[in-house]
Structure formats: structure tokens, C-alpha cells
């Protein structure tokens, strides 16, 4: 059985990391968090409100779509879709995954930028 190691991701723990590394941190990317998407949204908001380091915020989600009511305004990038080996990752034109650049409430699909064709 796997052990639960590390610490919970909170505003306090994110603040400590930003204090420790300062302006060396330019982007924070959440990996997963699909069980608590509104918590990911809340932490993304914290990252934009804090004044330690100006950071971009990304989220790699395995879900095909965001839950209703979730605001994308606190993200610069969001990747949606589970990895399916036969379809490949973002570099494959056959992928089921989509990578979005966020502009306010608008999600612009920029997946094609990863393709090597």
C-alpha cells in the first residue's frame, strides 16, 4: 500500500515555497487535482493575489472538461484530457488531449503548437 507522504498543498505551503525560491519561480502547474477542482481554482486565485513572485498558473487535468461553474480566470494555461497511449500525448495530432491558453474567460485551443508535422 502506498504511504501518504509530503504535505498538503495550501496557501501557506505555496507561500513558503514562493518565499524560499522567490522570483526564480515563474510558473506553478497543478498536476491532477481532479477530485477537488474548486480547490485548485481557489489556490490558483491565491497565486495571482500574492505579492512574493509574479507567476503564471497552469493546470494539467485528466478530465475531458472542466466542471460547471469553475472559473478559468486565474489560470494562464489548462490541459484537459487523460493520456491514452494509442492516441499519444500533446505532440501527437491524434491526441485526445487539448492545451488551452486562457484569456479572461476565453479558452483558446493551442494544442497544434505541440505537433511536429
Secondary structure, DSSP 4 states (H G I P E B T S, - for coil): -----S----HHHHHHHHHHHGGG--EEEEE--GGGHHHHHHHHHHHHH-SS---EEEEE--SSSPPTT---TT-SEEEES---TTT-STTSTT-S-EEEEEETTEEEE-GGGG---
